[in-house]
């Protein structure tokens, strides 16, 4: 089973949330619509600004854990290398 690691935010250089899922479009939709509540709902994190696909969910989970230990600036650099304008990438998933 494939997996995705992703980063959500509320605006450029705003609060960051790192997650992992096997269905990226569905999970981002849930965040955007505040369906599941929690951290992303509390901080209004509705913009998908970075994601990475993995062929196995286990490697995606390991990558998520690794990214969560990174310094904030490293995460910002990762986003800006992939998406320099911090565009919401959700529409590209559809």
PyMOL Python script that loads the backbone (N, CA, C, O; Angstrom):
from pymol import cmd

cmd.read_pdbstr("""\
ATOM      1  N   UNK A   1       0.842  -1.181   0.000  1.00  0.00           N
ATOM      2  CA  UNK A   1       0.000   0.000   0.000  1.00  0.00           C
ATOM      3  C   UNK A   1       0.889   1.247   0.000  1.00  0.00           C
ATOM      4  O   UNK A   1       1.857   1.333   0.755  1.00  0.00           O
ATOM      5  N   UNK A   2       0.550   2.189  -0.843  1.00  0.00           N
ATOM      6  CA  UNK A   2       1.292   3.447  -0.933  1.00  0.00           C
ATOM      7  C   UNK A   2       0.908   4.375   0.216  1.00  0.00           C
ATOM      8  O   UNK A   2      -0.131   4.201   0.854  1.00  0.00           O
ATOM      9  N   UNK A   3       1.754   5.351   0.464  1.00  0.00           N
ATOM     10  CA  UNK A   3       1.479   6.326   1.500  1.00  0.00           C
ATOM     11  C   UNK A   3       1.995   7.691   1.118  1.00  0.00           C
ATOM     12  O   UNK A   3       2.845   7.825   0.237  1.00  0.00           O
ATOM     13  N   UNK A   4       1.482   8.695   1.779  1.00  0.00           N
ATOM     14  CA  UNK A   4       1.889  10.075   1.545  1.00  0.00           C
ATOM     15  C   UNK A   4       2.224  10.740   2.869  1.00  0.00           C
ATOM     16  O   UNK A   4       1.567  10.504   3.883  1.00  0.00           O
ATOM     17  N   UNK A   5       3.251  11.571   2.845  1.00  0.00           N
ATOM     18  CA  UNK A   5       3.557  12.465   3.945  1.00  0.00           C
ATOM     19  C   UNK A   5       3.200  13.849   3.425  1.00  0.00           C
ATOM     20  O   UNK A   5       3.461  14.156   2.261  1.00  0.00           O
ATOM     21  N   UNK A   6       2.608  14.687   4.265  1.00  0.00           N
ATOM     22  CA  UNK A   6       2.149  15.982   3.772  1.00  0.00           C
ATOM     23  C   UNK A   6       2.281  17.043   4.847  1.00  0.00           C
ATOM     24  O   UNK A   6       2.383  16.739   6.035  1.00  0.00           O
ATOM     25  N   UNK A   7       2.276  18.302   4.406  1.00  0.00           N
ATOM     26  CA  UNK A   7       2.310  19.434   5.328  1.00  0.00           C
ATOM     27  C   UNK A   7       1.163  20.367   4.998  1.00  0.00           C
ATOM     28  O   UNK A   7       0.964  20.764   3.850  1.00  0.00           O
ATOM     29  N   UNK A   8       0.405  20.710   6.049  1.00  0.00           N
ATOM     30  CA  UNK A   8      -0.694  21.668   5.954  1.00  0.00           C
ATOM     31  C   UNK A   8      -0.291  22.940   6.696  1.00  0.00           C
ATOM     32  O   UNK A   8       0.517  22.895   7.624  1.00  0.00           O
ATOM     33  N   UNK A   9      -0.861  24.079   6.280  1.00  0.00           N
ATOM     34  CA  UNK A   9      -0.616  25.339   6.968  1.00  0.00           C
ATOM     35  C   UNK A   9      -1.845  26.226   6.857  1.00  0.00           C
ATOM     36  O   UNK A   9      -2.799  25.904   6.149  1.00  0.00           O
ATOM     37  N   UNK A  10      -1.809  27.359   7.574  1.00  0.00           N
ATOM     38  CA  UNK A  10      -2.896  28.331   7.474  1.00  0.00           C
ATOM     39  C   UNK A  10      -2.499  29.514   6.592  1.00  0.00           C
ATOM     40  O   UNK A  10      -3.370  30.173   6.024  1.00  0.00           O
ATOM     41  N   UNK A  11      -1.219  29.789   6.468  1.00  0.00           N
ATOM     42  CA  UNK A  11      -0.707  30.821   5.564  1.00  0.00           C
ATOM     43  C   UNK A  11       0.808  30.686   5.479  1.00  0.00           C
ATOM     44  O   UNK A  11       1.406  29.934   6.248  1.00  0.00           O
ATOM     45  N   UNK A  12       1.426  31.399   4.563  1.00  0.00           N
ATOM     46  CA  UNK A  12       2.873  31.338   4.361  1.00  0.00           C
ATOM     47  C   UNK A  12       3.589  31.607   5.682  1.00  0.00           C
ATOM     48  O   UNK A  12       3.330  32.605   6.355  1.00  0.00           O
ATOM     49  N   UNK A  13       4.483  30.707   6.034  1.00  0.00           N
ATOM     50  CA  UNK A  13       5.267  30.766   7.274  1.00  0.00           C
ATOM     51  C   UNK A  13       4.392  30.687   8.523  1.00  0.00           C
ATOM     52  O   UNK A  13       4.805  31.103   9.605  1.00  0.00           O
ATOM     53  N   UNK A  14       3.189  30.153   8.367  1.00  0.00           N
ATOM     54  CA  UNK A  14       2.278  30.022   9.506  1.00  0.00           C
ATOM     55  C   UNK A  14       2.512  28.729  10.268  1.00  0.00           C
ATOM     56  O   UNK A  14       3.589  28.137  10.201  1.00  0.00           O
ATOM     57  N   UNK A  15       1.499  28.305  10.987  1.00  0.00           N
ATOM     58  CA  UNK A  15       1.562  27.057  11.740  1.00  0.00           C
ATOM     59  C   UNK A  15       1.662  25.893  10.761  1.00  0.00           C
ATOM     60  O   UNK A  15       1.009  25.899   9.718  1.00  0.00           O
ATOM     61  N   UNK A  16       2.475  24.898  11.093  1.00  0.00           N
ATOM     62  CA  UNK A  16       2.680  23.742  10.224  1.00  0.00           C
ATOM     63  C   UNK A  16       2.169  22.476  10.894  1.00  0.00           C
ATOM     64  O   UNK A  16       2.306  22.297  12.104  1.00  0.00           O
ATOM     65  N   UNK A  17       1.578  21.602  10.088  1.00  0.00           N
ATOM     66  CA  UNK A  17       1.132  20.292  10.549  1.00  0.00           C
ATOM     67  C   UNK A  17       1.666  19.256   9.579  1.00  0.00           C
ATOM     68  O   UNK A  17       1.486  19.385   8.368  1.00  0.00           O
ATOM     69  N   UNK A  18       2.315  18.238  10.097  1.00  0.00           N
ATOM     70  CA  UNK A  18       2.833  17.146   9.269  1.00  0.00           C
ATOM     71  C   UNK A  18       1.989  15.916   9.548  1.00  0.00           C
ATOM     72  O   UNK A  18       1.771  15.544  10.701  1.00  0.00           O
ATOM     73  N   UNK A  19       1.517  15.290   8.474  1.00  0.00           N
ATOM     74  CA  UNK A  19       0.699  14.096   8.623  1.00  0.00           C
ATOM     75  C   UNK A  19       1.089  13.017   7.631  1.00  0.00           C
ATOM     76  O   UNK A  19       1.908  13.240   6.740  1.00  0.00           O
ATOM     77  N   UNK A  20       0.493  11.848   7.796  1.00  0.00           N
ATOM     78  CA  UNK A  20       0.723  10.712   6.903  1.00  0.00           C
ATOM     79  C   UNK A  20      -0.628  10.069   6.617  1.00  0.00           C
ATOM     80  O   UNK A  20      -1.494  10.015   7.491  1.00  0.00           O
ATOM     81  N   UNK A  21      -0.806   9.582   5.394  1.00  0.00           N
ATOM     82  CA  UNK A  21      -2.066   8.966   5.001  1.00  0.00           C
ATOM     83  C   UNK A  21      -1.855   8.061   3.794  1.00  0.00           C
ATOM     84  O   UNK A  21      -0.849   8.172   3.093  1.00  0.00           O
ATOM     85  N   UNK A  22      -2.800   7.176   3.558  1.00  0.00           N
ATOM     86  CA  UNK A  22      -2.766   6.349   2.351  1.00  0.00           C
ATOM     87  C   UNK A  22      -3.634   6.958   1.245  1.00  0.00           C
ATOM     88  O   UNK A  22      -3.556   6.526   0.095  1.00  0.00           O
ATOM     89  N   UNK A  23      -4.450   7.945   1.578  1.00  0.00           N
ATOM     90  CA  UNK A  23      -5.332   8.601   0.609  1.00  0.00           C
ATOM     91  C   UNK A  23      -5.235  10.113   0.816  1.00  0.00           C
ATOM     92  O   UNK A  23      -5.973  10.691   1.615  1.00  0.00           O
ATOM     93  N   UNK A  24      -4.324  10.735   0.094  1.00  0.00           N
ATOM     94  CA  UNK A  24      -4.019  12.149   0.320  1.00  0.00           C
ATOM     95  C   UNK A  24      -5.208  13.062   0.023  1.00  0.00           C
ATOM     96  O   UNK A  24      -5.509  13.945   0.826  1.00  0.00           O
ATOM     97  N   UNK A  25      -5.879  12.877  -1.091  1.00  0.00           N
ATOM     98  CA  UNK A  25      -6.999  13.753  -1.449  1.00  0.00           C
ATOM     99  C   UNK A  25      -8.101  13.704  -0.381  1.00  0.00           C
ATOM    100  O   UNK A  25      -8.623  14.744   0.020  1.00  0.00           O
ATOM    101  N   UNK A  26      -8.449  12.503   0.075  1.00  0.00           N
ATOM    102  CA  UNK A  26      -9.477  12.360   1.101  1.00  0.00           C
ATOM    103  C   UNK A  26      -9.051  13.023   2.402  1.00  0.00           C
ATOM    104  O   UNK A  26      -9.838  13.738   3.021  1.00  0.00           O
ATOM    105  N   UNK A  27      -7.812  12.792   2.820  1.00  0.00           N
ATOM    106  CA  UNK A  27      -7.349  13.322   4.104  1.00  0.00           C
ATOM    107  C   UNK A  27      -7.271  14.843   4.093  1.00  0.00           C
ATOM    108  O   UNK A  27      -7.653  15.489   5.069  1.00  0.00           O
ATOM    109  N   UNK A  28      -6.783  15.419   3.001  1.00  0.00           N
ATOM    110  CA  UNK A  28      -6.714  16.878   2.913  1.00  0.00           C
ATOM    111  C   UNK A  28      -8.121  17.467   2.899  1.00  0.00           C
ATOM    112  O   UNK A  28      -8.366  18.507   3.510  1.00  0.00           O
ATOM    113  N   UNK A  29      -9.041  16.809   2.206  1.00  0.00           N
ATOM    114  CA  UNK A  29     -10.441  17.244   2.225  1.00  0.00           C
ATOM    115  C   UNK A  29     -10.968  17.272   3.659  1.00  0.00           C
ATOM    116  O   UNK A  29     -11.636  18.227   4.054  1.00  0.00           O
ATOM    117  N   UNK A  30     -10.672  16.236   4.438  1.00  0.00           N
ATOM    118  CA  UNK A  30     -11.123  16.186   5.830  1.00  0.00           C
ATOM    119  C   UNK A  30     -10.555  17.350   6.639  1.00  0.00           C
ATOM    120  O   UNK A  30     -11.259  17.937   7.461  1.00  0.00           O
ATOM    121  N   UNK A  31      -9.292  17.683   6.411  1.00  0.00           N
ATOM    122  CA  UNK A  31      -8.695  18.835   7.099  1.00  0.00           C
ATOM    123  C   UNK A  31      -9.385  20.130   6.670  1.00  0.00           C
ATOM    124  O   UNK A  31      -9.732  20.961   7.509  1.00  0.00           O
ATOM    125  N   UNK A  32      -9.577  20.294   5.378  1.00  0.00           N
ATOM    126  CA  UNK A  32     -10.155  21.534   4.847  1.00  0.00           C
ATOM    127  C   UNK A  32     -11.577  21.766   5.357  1.00  0.00           C
ATOM    128  O   UNK A  32     -11.975  22.903   5.610  1.00  0.00           O
ATOM    129  N   UNK A  33     -12.324  20.698   5.502  1.00  0.00           N
ATOM    130  CA  UNK A  33     -13.717  20.794   5.927  1.00  0.00           C
ATOM    131  C   UNK A  33     -13.883  20.641   7.437  1.00  0.00           C
ATOM    132  O   UNK A  33     -15.006  20.626   7.940  1.00  0.00           O
ATOM    133  N   UNK A  34     -12.771  20.528   8.160  1.00  0.00           N
ATOM    134  CA  UNK A  34     -12.776  20.390   9.625  1.00  0.00           C
ATOM    135  C   UNK A  34     -13.638  19.201  10.072  1.00  0.00           C
ATOM    136  O   UNK A  34     -14.351  19.293  11.072  1.00  0.00           O
ATOM    137  N   UNK A  35     -13.574  18.118   9.352  1.00  0.00           N
ATOM    138  CA  UNK A  35     -14.387  16.938   9.637  1.00  0.00           C
ATOM    139  C   UNK A  35     -13.909  16.199  10.878  1.00  0.00           C
ATOM    140  O   UNK A  35     -14.722  15.717  11.667  1.00  0.00           O
ATOM    141  N   UNK A  36     -12.606  16.107  11.056  1.00  0.00           N
ATOM    142  CA  UNK A  36     -12.082  15.294  12.147  1.00  0.00           C
ATOM    143  C   UNK A  36     -11.713  16.087  13.389  1.00  0.00           C
ATOM    144  O   UNK A  36     -11.407  15.493  14.422  1.00  0.00           O
ATOM    145  N   UNK A  37     -11.734  17.397  13.320  1.00  0.00           N
ATOM    146  CA  UNK A  37     -11.367  18.204  14.480  1.00  0.00           C
ATOM    147  C   UNK A  37      -9.883  18.120  14.762  1.00  0.00           C
ATOM    148  O   UNK A  37      -9.105  17.735  13.889  1.00  0.00           O
ATOM    149  N   UNK A  38      -9.484  18.471  15.960  1.00  0.00           N
ATOM    150  CA  UNK A  38      -8.093  18.358  16.363  1.00  0.00           C
ATOM    151  C   UNK A  38      -7.246  19.571  16.003  1.00  0.00           C
ATOM    152  O   UNK A  38      -7.756  20.677  15.823  1.00  0.00           O
ATOM    153  N   UNK A  39      -5.947  19.338  15.902  1.00  0.00           N
ATOM    154  CA  UNK A  39      -4.959  20.392  15.713  1.00  0.00           C
ATOM    155  C   UNK A  39      -5.225  21.233  14.463  1.00  0.00           C
ATOM    156  O   UNK A  39      -5.193  22.463  14.523  1.00  0.00           O
ATOM    157  N   UNK A  40      -5.489  20.573  13.334  1.00  0.00           N
ATOM    158  CA  UNK A  40      -5.682  21.327  12.086  1.00  0.00           C
ATOM    159  C   UNK A  40      -6.934  22.187  12.122  1.00  0.00           C
ATOM    160  O   UNK A  40      -6.962  23.266  11.532  1.00  0.00           O
ATOM    161  N   UNK A  41      -7.955  21.727  12.800  1.00  0.00           N
ATOM    162  CA  UNK A  41      -9.171  22.524  12.948  1.00  0.00           C
ATOM    163  C   UNK A  41      -8.936  23.693  13.902  1.00  0.00           C
ATOM    164  O   UNK A  41      -9.346  24.822  13.632  1.00  0.00           O
ATOM    165  N   UNK A  42      -8.276  23.408  15.008  1.00  0.00           N
ATOM    166  CA  UNK A  42      -8.012  24.442  16.016  1.00  0.00           C
ATOM    167  C   UNK A  42      -7.203  25.608  15.432  1.00  0.00           C
ATOM    168  O   UNK A  42      -7.448  26.767  15.767  1.00  0.00           O
ATOM    169  N   UNK A  43      -6.241  25.295  14.561  1.00  0.00           N
ATOM    170  CA  UNK A  43      -5.383  26.337  13.993  1.00  0.00           C
ATOM    171  C   UNK A  43      -5.747  26.706  12.558  1.00  0.00           C
ATOM    172  O   UNK A  43      -5.001  27.430  11.898  1.00  0.00           O
ATOM    173  N   UNK A  44      -6.887  26.216  12.070  1.00  0.00           N
ATOM    174  CA  UNK A  44      -7.406  26.540  10.741  1.00  0.00           C
ATOM    175  C   UNK A  44      -6.396  26.234   9.642  1.00  0.00           C
ATOM    176  O   UNK A  44      -6.149  27.063   8.766  1.00  0.00           O
ATOM    177  N   UNK A  45      -5.816  25.045   9.692  1.00  0.00           N
ATOM    178  CA  UNK A  45      -4.816  24.621   8.707  1.00  0.00           C
ATOM    179  C   UNK A  45      -5.539  23.957   7.542  1.00  0.00           C
ATOM    180  O   UNK A  45      -5.906  22.784   7.620  1.00  0.00           O
ATOM    181  N   UNK A  46      -5.742  24.700   6.474  1.00  0.00           N
ATOM    182  CA  UNK A  46      -6.539  24.220   5.344  1.00  0.00           C
ATOM    183  C   UNK A  46      -5.773  24.174   4.033  1.00  0.00           C
ATOM    184  O   UNK A  46      -6.326  23.751   3.018  1.00  0.00           O
ATOM    185  N   UNK A  47      -4.521  24.597   4.027  1.00  0.00           N
ATOM    186  CA  UNK A  47      -3.737  24.653   2.787  1.00  0.00           C
ATOM    187  C   UNK A  47      -2.693  23.537   2.755  1.00  0.00           C
ATOM    188  O   UNK A  47      -1.852  23.433   3.649  1.00  0.00           O
ATOM    189  N   UNK A  48      -2.757  22.722   1.733  1.00  0.00           N
ATOM    190  CA  UNK A  48      -1.734  21.707   1.497  1.00  0.00           C
ATOM    191  C   UNK A  48      -0.579  22.385   0.759  1.00  0.00           C
ATOM    192  O   UNK A  48      -0.757  22.861  -0.362  1.00  0.00           O
ATOM    193  N   UNK A  49       0.601  22.433   1.380  1.00  0.00           N
ATOM    194  CA  UNK A  49       1.724  23.141   0.747  1.00  0.00           C
ATOM    195  C   UNK A  49       2.878  22.226   0.362  1.00  0.00           C
ATOM    196  O   UNK A  49       3.787  22.653  -0.349  1.00  0.00           O
ATOM    197  N   UNK A  50       2.860  20.980   0.817  1.00  0.00           N
ATOM    198  CA  UNK A  50       3.928  20.039   0.480  1.00  0.00           C
ATOM    199  C   UNK A  50       3.414  18.629   0.663  1.00  0.00           C
ATOM    200  O   UNK A  50       2.623  18.358   1.566  1.00  0.00           O
ATOM    201  N   UNK A  51       3.868  17.727  -0.200  1.00  0.00           N
ATOM    202  CA  UNK A  51       3.590  16.312  -0.002  1.00  0.00           C
ATOM    203  C   UNK A  51       4.648  15.484  -0.710  1.00  0.00           C
ATOM    204  O   UNK A  51       5.363  15.965  -1.590  1.00  0.00           O
ATOM    205  N   UNK A  52       4.726  14.237  -0.304  1.00  0.00           N
ATOM    206  CA  UNK A  52       5.720  13.316  -0.841  1.00  0.00           C
ATOM    207  C   UNK A  52       5.091  11.927  -0.856  1.00  0.00           C
ATOM    208  O   UNK A  52       4.533  11.485   0.148  1.00  0.00           O
ATOM    209  N   UNK A  53       5.180  11.248  -1.978  1.00  0.00           N
ATOM    210  CA  UNK A  53       4.603   9.906  -2.092  1.00  0.00           C
ATOM    211  C   UNK A  53       5.653   8.852  -1.780  1.00  0.00           C
ATOM    212  O   UNK A  53       6.821   8.992  -2.140  1.00  0.00           O
ATOM    213  N   UNK A  54       5.220   7.797  -1.105  1.00  0.00           N
ATOM    214  CA  UNK A  54       6.074   6.652  -0.788  1.00  0.00           C
ATOM    215  C   UNK A  54       5.373   5.398  -1.278  1.00  0.00           C
ATOM    216  O   UNK A  54       4.145   5.312  -1.245  1.00  0.00           O
ATOM    217  N   UNK A  55       6.146   4.434  -1.729  1.00  0.00           N
ATOM    218  CA  UNK A  55       5.558   3.206  -2.262  1.00  0.00           C
ATOM    219  C   UNK A  55       5.042   2.284  -1.170  1.00  0.00           C
ATOM    220  O   UNK A  55       4.211   1.412  -1.427  1.00  0.00           O
ATOM    221  N   UNK A  56       5.531   2.474   0.042  1.00  0.00           N
ATOM    222  CA  UNK A  56       5.061   1.666   1.165  1.00  0.00           C
ATOM    223  C   UNK A  56       4.672   2.594   2.318  1.00  0.00           C
ATOM    224  O   UNK A  56       5.372   3.565   2.603  1.00  0.00           O
ATOM    225  N   UNK A  57       3.570   2.294   2.968  1.00  0.00           N
ATOM    226  CA  UNK A  57       3.085   3.136   4.062  1.00  0.00           C
ATOM    227  C   UNK A  57       4.095   3.189   5.207  1.00  0.00           C
ATOM    228  O   UNK A  57       4.209   4.208   5.887  1.00  0.00           O
ATOM    229  N   UNK A  58       4.819   2.105   5.418  1.00  0.00           N
ATOM    230  CA  UNK A  58       5.817   2.077   6.481  1.00  0.00           C
ATOM    231  C   UNK A  58       6.905   3.120   6.292  1.00  0.00           C
ATOM    232  O   UNK A  58       7.332   3.755   7.256  1.00  0.00           O
ATOM    233  N   UNK A  59       7.355   3.300   5.060  1.00  0.00           N
ATOM    234  CA  UNK A  59       8.390   4.317   4.809  1.00  0.00           C
ATOM    235  C   UNK A  59       7.806   5.721   4.945  1.00  0.00           C
ATOM    236  O   UNK A  59       8.510   6.647   5.349  1.00  0.00           O
ATOM    237  N   UNK A  60       6.524   5.888   4.610  1.00  0.00           N
ATOM    238  CA  UNK A  60       5.870   7.188   4.793  1.00  0.00           C
ATOM    239  C   UNK A  60       5.760   7.527   6.280  1.00  0.00           C
ATOM    240  O   UNK A  60       5.981   8.671   6.678  1.00  0.00           O
ATOM    241  N   UNK A  61       5.422   6.547   7.082  1.00  0.00           N
ATOM    242  CA  UNK A  61       5.319   6.763   8.531  1.00  0.00           C
ATOM    243  C   UNK A  61       6.681   7.134   9.108  1.00  0.00           C
ATOM    244  O   UNK A  61       6.785   8.033   9.943  1.00  0.00           O
ATOM    245  N   UNK A  62       7.725   6.437   8.657  1.00  0.00           N
ATOM    246  CA  UNK A  62       9.070   6.739   9.143  1.00  0.00           C
ATOM    247  C   UNK A  62       9.493   8.154   8.739  1.00  0.00           C
ATOM    248  O   UNK A  62      10.102   8.872   9.532  1.00  0.00           O
ATOM    249  N   UNK A  63       9.172   8.549   7.513  1.00  0.00           N
ATOM    250  CA  UNK A  63       9.512   9.892   7.041  1.00  0.00           C
ATOM    251  C   UNK A  63       8.764  10.951   7.858  1.00  0.00           C
ATOM    252  O   UNK A  63       9.339  11.979   8.216  1.00  0.00           O
ATOM    253  N   UNK A  64       7.483  10.703   8.152  1.00  0.00           N
ATOM    254  CA  UNK A  64       6.710  11.640   8.973  1.00  0.00           C
ATOM    255  C   UNK A  64       7.379  11.823  10.334  1.00  0.00           C
ATOM    256  O   UNK A  64       7.556  12.952  10.793  1.00  0.00           O
ATOM    257  N   UNK A  65       7.742  10.741  10.966  1.00  0.00           N
ATOM    258  CA  UNK A  65       8.388  10.825  12.278  1.00  0.00           C
ATOM    259  C   UNK A  65       9.689  11.594  12.204  1.00  0.00           C
ATOM    260  O   UNK A  65      10.014  12.371  13.102  1.00  0.00           O
ATOM    261  N   UNK A  66      10.427  11.379  11.143  1.00  0.00           N
ATOM    262  CA  UNK A  66      11.691  12.090  10.956  1.00  0.00           C
ATOM    263  C   UNK A  66      11.465  13.591  10.781  1.00  0.00           C
ATOM    264  O   UNK A  66      12.140  14.402  11.415  1.00  0.00           O
ATOM    265  N   UNK A  67      10.510  13.961   9.915  1.00  0.00           N
ATOM    266  CA  UNK A  67      10.231  15.377   9.663  1.00  0.00           C
ATOM    267  C   UNK A  67       9.744  16.097  10.914  1.00  0.00           C
ATOM    268  O   UNK A  67      10.045  17.274  11.110  1.00  0.00           O
ATOM    269  N   UNK A  68       9.006  15.409  11.747  1.00  0.00           N
ATOM    270  CA  UNK A  68       8.503  16.034  12.973  1.00  0.00           C
ATOM    271  C   UNK A  68       9.639  16.405  13.930  1.00  0.00           C
ATOM    272  O   UNK A  68       9.462  17.261  14.796  1.00  0.00           O
ATOM    273  N   UNK A  69      10.791  15.773  13.780  1.00  0.00           N
ATOM    274  CA  UNK A  69      11.947  16.100  14.614  1.00  0.00           C
ATOM    275  C   UNK A  69      12.810  17.208  14.021  1.00  0.00           C
ATOM    276  O   UNK A  69      13.727  17.699  14.681  1.00  0.00           O
ATOM    277  N   UNK A  70      12.527  17.605  12.788  1.00  0.00           N
ATOM    278  CA  UNK A  70      13.312  18.652  12.124  1.00  0.00           C
ATOM    279  C   UNK A  70      13.064  20.007  12.780  1.00  0.00           C
ATOM    280  O   UNK A  70      12.011  20.251  13.369  1.00  0.00           O
ATOM    281  N   UNK A  71      14.069  20.884  12.661  1.00  0.00           N
ATOM    282  CA  UNK A  71      13.888  22.283  13.045  1.00  0.00           C
ATOM    283  C   UNK A  71      12.854  22.915  12.117  1.00  0.00           C
ATOM    284  O   UNK A  71      12.703  22.500  10.967  1.00  0.00           O
ATOM    285  N   UNK A  72      12.154  23.907  12.618  1.00  0.00           N
ATOM    286  CA  UNK A  72      11.131  24.603  11.825  1.00  0.00           C
ATOM    287  C   UNK A  72      11.706  25.147  10.522  1.00  0.00           C
ATOM    288  O   UNK A  72      11.075  25.008   9.474  1.00  0.00           O
ATOM    289  N   UNK A  73      12.875  25.757  10.559  1.00  0.00           N
ATOM    290  CA  UNK A  73      13.463  26.341   9.345  1.00  0.00           C
ATOM    291  C   UNK A  73      13.735  25.279   8.283  1.00  0.00           C
ATOM    292  O   UNK A  73      13.580  25.553   7.093  1.00  0.00           O
ATOM    293  N   UNK A  74      14.130  24.092   8.678  1.00  0.00           N
ATOM    294  CA  UNK A  74      14.350  23.014   7.723  1.00  0.00           C
ATOM    295  C   UNK A  74      13.036  22.646   7.027  1.00  0.00           C
ATOM    296  O   UNK A  74      13.021  22.369   5.828  1.00  0.00           O
ATOM    297  N   UNK A  75      11.937  22.646   7.784  1.00  0.00           N
ATOM    298  CA  UNK A  75      10.626  22.350   7.206  1.00  0.00           C
ATOM    299  C   UNK A  75      10.226  23.444   6.208  1.00  0.00           C
ATOM    300  O   UNK A  75       9.696  23.151   5.137  1.00  0.00           O
ATOM    301  N   UNK A  76      10.481  24.687   6.565  1.00  0.00           N
ATOM    302  CA  UNK A  76      10.173  25.804   5.668  1.00  0.00           C
ATOM    303  C   UNK A  76      11.009  25.683   4.402  1.00  0.00           C
ATOM    304  O   UNK A  76      10.496  25.888   3.302  1.00  0.00           O
ATOM    305  N   UNK A  77      12.284  25.353   4.544  1.00  0.00           N
ATOM    306  CA  UNK A  77      13.151  25.168   3.375  1.00  0.00           C
ATOM    307  C   UNK A  77      12.645  24.040   2.485  1.00  0.00           C
ATOM    308  O   UNK A  77      12.689  24.151   1.259  1.00  0.00           O
ATOM    309  N   UNK A  78      12.166  22.957   3.086  1.00  0.00           N
ATOM    310  CA  UNK A  78      11.619  21.826   2.336  1.00  0.00           C
ATOM    311  C   UNK A  78      10.396  22.269   1.525  1.00  0.00           C
ATOM    312  O   UNK A  78      10.273  21.940   0.345  1.00  0.00           O
ATOM    313  N   UNK A  79       9.504  23.011   2.163  1.00  0.00           N
ATOM    314  CA  UNK A  79       8.312  23.522   1.474  1.00  0.00           C
ATOM    315  C   UNK A  79       8.711  24.433   0.328  1.00  0.00           C
ATOM    316  O   UNK A  79       8.204  24.290  -0.785  1.00  0.00           O
ATOM    317  N   UNK A  80       9.614  25.367   0.588  1.00  0.00           N
ATOM    318  CA  UNK A  80       9.974  26.357  -0.426  1.00  0.00           C
ATOM    319  C   UNK A  80      10.746  25.754  -1.595  1.00  0.00           C
ATOM    320  O   UNK A  80      10.701  26.303  -2.696  1.00  0.00           O
ATOM    321  N   UNK A  81      11.445  24.653  -1.393  1.00  0.00           N
ATOM    322  CA  UNK A  81      12.110  23.967  -2.501  1.00  0.00           C
ATOM    323  C   UNK A  81      11.080  23.303  -3.416  1.00  0.00           C
ATOM    324  O   UNK A  81      11.289  23.208  -4.625  1.00  0.00           O
ATOM    325  N   UNK A  82       9.981  22.850  -2.841  1.00  0.00           N
ATOM    326  CA  UNK A  82       8.924  22.138  -3.568  1.00  0.00           C
ATOM    327  C   UNK A  82       7.850  23.092  -4.087  1.00  0.00           C
ATOM    328  O   UNK A  82       7.283  22.882  -5.159  1.00  0.00           O
ATOM    329  N   UNK A  83       7.582  24.131  -3.320  1.00  0.00           N
ATOM    330  CA  UNK A  83       6.448  25.022  -3.581  1.00  0.00           C
ATOM    331  C   UNK A  83       6.819  26.439  -3.114  1.00  0.00           C
ATOM    332  O   UNK A  83       6.332  26.896  -2.080  1.00  0.00           O
ATOM    333  N   UNK A  84       7.678  27.135  -3.874  1.00  0.00           N
ATOM    334  CA  UNK A  84       8.216  28.424  -3.412  1.00  0.00           C
ATOM    335  C   UNK A  84       7.164  29.490  -3.118  1.00  0.00           C
ATOM    336  O   UNK A  84       7.410  30.373  -2.296  1.00  0.00           O
ATOM    337  N   UNK A  85       6.019  29.435  -3.753  1.00  0.00           N
ATOM    338  CA  UNK A  85       4.972  30.439  -3.540  1.00  0.00           C
ATOM    339  C   UNK A  85       3.961  30.025  -2.472  1.00  0.00           C
ATOM    340  O   UNK A  85       3.007  30.754  -2.204  1.00  0.00           O
ATOM    341  N   UNK A  86       4.165  28.871  -1.871  1.00  0.00           N
ATOM    342  CA  UNK A  86       3.262  28.342  -0.846  1.00  0.00           C
ATOM    343  C   UNK A  86       1.819  28.266  -1.378  1.00  0.00           C
ATOM    344  O   UNK A  86       0.868  28.561  -0.654  1.00  0.00           O
ATOM    345  N   UNK A  87       1.671  27.868  -2.649  1.00  0.00           N
ATOM    346  CA  UNK A  87       0.335  27.673  -3.229  1.00  0.00           C
ATOM    347  C   UNK A  87      -0.365  26.506  -2.534  1.00  0.00           C
ATOM    348  O   UNK A  87       0.288  25.583  -2.047  1.00  0.00           O
ATOM    349  N   UNK A  88      -1.679  26.555  -2.492  1.00  0.00           N
ATOM    350  CA  UNK A  88      -2.469  25.448  -1.987  1.00  0.00           C
ATOM    351  C   UNK A  88      -2.503  24.392  -3.085  1.00  0.00           C
ATOM    352  O   UNK A  88      -3.034  24.648  -4.166  1.00  0.00           O
ATOM    353  N   UNK A  89      -1.956  23.230  -2.833  1.00  0.00           N
ATOM    354  CA  UNK A  89      -1.798  22.177  -3.835  1.00  0.00           C
ATOM    355  C   UNK A  89      -3.007  21.245  -3.917  1.00  0.00           C
ATOM    356  O   UNK A  89      -3.006  20.312  -4.720  1.00  0.00           O
ATOM    357  N   UNK A  90      -4.010  21.476  -3.121  1.00  0.00           N
ATOM    358  CA  UNK A  90      -5.166  20.569  -3.084  1.00  0.00           C
ATOM    359  C   UNK A  90      -5.814  20.409  -4.462  1.00  0.00           C
ATOM    360  O   UNK A  90      -6.153  19.294  -4.861  1.00  0.00           O
ATOM    361  N   UNK A  91      -5.985  21.503  -5.182  1.00  0.00           N
ATOM    362  CA  UNK A  91      -6.654  21.415  -6.491  1.00  0.00           C
ATOM    363  C   UNK A  91      -5.874  20.558  -7.483  1.00  0.00           C
ATOM    364  O   UNK A  91      -6.460  20.019  -8.422  1.00  0.00           O
ATOM    365  N   UNK A  92      -4.579  20.425  -7.293  1.00  0.00           N
ATOM    366  CA  UNK A  92      -3.766  19.583  -8.187  1.00  0.00           C
ATOM    367  C   UNK A  92      -3.977  18.094  -7.940  1.00  0.00           C
ATOM    368  O   UNK A  92      -3.615  17.266  -8.776  1.00  0.00           O
ATOM    369  N   UNK A  93      -4.554  17.760  -6.810  1.00  0.00           N
ATOM    370  CA  UNK A  93      -4.799  16.349  -6.481  1.00  0.00           C
ATOM    371  C   UNK A  93      -6.045  15.822  -7.181  1.00  0.00           C
ATOM    372  O   UNK A  93      -6.180  14.614  -7.377  1.00  0.00           O
ATOM    373  N   UNK A  94      -6.939  16.698  -7.554  1.00  0.00           N
ATOM    374  CA  UNK A  94      -8.221  16.286  -8.116  1.00  0.00           C
ATOM    375  C   UNK A  94      -8.112  15.899  -9.564  1.00  0.00           C
ATOM    376  O   UNK A  94      -9.110  15.528 -10.181  1.00  0.00           O
TER     377      UNK A  94
END
""", "prot")
cmd.dss("prot")
cmd.show_as("cartoon", "prot")
cmd.util.cbc("prot")
cmd.orient("prot")
